[in-house]
Amino acid sequence: MIKKMLLPLWLILVSLTAVAQTKELPDFTDLVEKQGAAVVNISTTQIIRSNRGHPFGQQMPFDEDDPAFDLFRRFFPHQQPGMPREQERESRSLGSGFVISADGHILTNAHVVDGADEVSVKLIDKREFKAKVLGTDKRTDIALLKIEATGLPVVKFGDPNRLKVGEWVIAIGSPFGFENSVTAGIVSAKGRSLPQESYVPFIQTDAAINPGNSGGPLFNMKGEVVGVNSQIYSRTGGYMGVAFAIPIDVAMEVQGQLRSSGRVSRGRIGVVIQEMTKDLAESFGLAKPAGALVNSVEKGGPAEKAGVESGDIILRFDGKPVAQSSDLPRLVGATKPGTKSTMQILHKGTTKDITLVVGEISDEKTSVQRSGKRSKATEPAAANRLGLVLSELTPEQKKEIKLDHGLVVEDARNGSGRADLRPGDIILGIASKGIQTEVKSVEQFNKLLAQFDKTASFTLLVRRGENQLFITIKGFGDSK
């Protein structure tokens, strides 16, 4: 009797669970109906001009007295003798965007309109407008457009900082030109750093993003825009489950500057930084990897004036933690040039706060690399415990590369765990357990090495070309 009563009860519980699970599945229809009208299709046209040479070369093949001259002119009437012929062709591309103000301001990606001679915007009601590009910012890949229209539907803005990994999001755009296509997925990760993208903590999503989706909005389930779809990771050129969006708060800060001045002004403090790894943290006496390790300091820059030195670790900027090195460019870049800011650093094992005046980053990106030169001043000595053949800088070299100390790596032998060191590198210093020492002679360096056992870990400050970097050595191994 009891068994007969339990079986129906079990079935009821299973049914209730199934109903509850069904209710948790998202329904995007209302969101799309309310917000889809603010999403636009963007098409661009670029006129590419090229000079095609004369069919018979740059010079006229016949003199005017030659009977063939008139025949040639009949077949090539528009060709001027001896002059190249200019040809034009149109290059077209598609992208997406969304309306952020009823009077026609539209947000999209900078790469969507880059180099365009003409930009057109099509609304969901099929109306088309010529758009003016008010400004672009390649560092964040944001562009602001304006069309002459009023009473347009606009998106609502959400807070990307409140996004949770795993929550549902949808993208609306024009993949491959298919207007107002809707794709859904989840937030895969937050705060992603991508190569050459120092100013954007990307939102990663697995919502299907393809060519043509660029510049379109990423919505949360409240119908709020939380990101601008920007790029994908792909080995095929199409969607592979990894897409990245610019957080909307970053995009709106950029568009505000573009709207007011047509350009974006960013702060800078004049340091080159490196990610703090577990091995580096050990060498500098930190309990765990955190902060941005300063490789080099620009002479006369804000950081040098404030007393920052190579080997310092920046832990906080204006009260905000620098959990990883990629946090620092974002924090400094978002600071208005001329602002007096505070920075917490770890300097030679001691934590201290300093004040500096933030400078302004240049629009020009210049990078000068110079290959390392081997020293010819002295005969290469025998390899040391690290398997390195070192020589001291000559006075001429010191003057040329503007250094007052350092050892040139002439050769790196039997370097298990030391493959990162290359001939031409210059060793400037050595750090272990928070203690940093400048390297001034081969004898001094070898004495420092003698103090370590075979399992010791320590870090070398190395100059490579125009750059400086920290390289951690873990153990000596055999150096024969």
Secondary structure, 3 states (H helix, E strand, C coil): CHHHHHHHHHHHHHHHHHHHHHHHCCCCHHHHHHHHHHEEEEEEEEEEEEEECCCCCCCCCCCCCCCHHHHHHHHCCCCCCCCCEEEEEEEEEEEEEEECCCCCEEEECHHHHCCCCEEEEECCCCCEEEEEEEEEECCCCEEEEECCCCCCCCCEECCHHHCCCCCEEEEEECHHHCCCEEEEEEEEEEEEEECCEEEEEEEEECCCCCCCCCCCEEECCCCEEEEEEEEECCCCCCCCCCEEEEEHHHHHHHHHHHHHHCCCCCEECCEEEEECCHHHHHHCCCCCCCCEEEEEECCCCHHHHCCCCCCCEEEEECCEECCCCCHHHHHHHCCCCCCEEEEEEEECCEEEEEEEECEECCCCCCCCCCCCCCCCCCCCCCCCCCCEEEEECCHHHHHHHCCCCCEEEEEECCCCCCCCCCCCCEEEEEEECCEEEECCCHHHHHHHHHCCCCCCEEEEEEEECCEEEEEEEECCCCCC
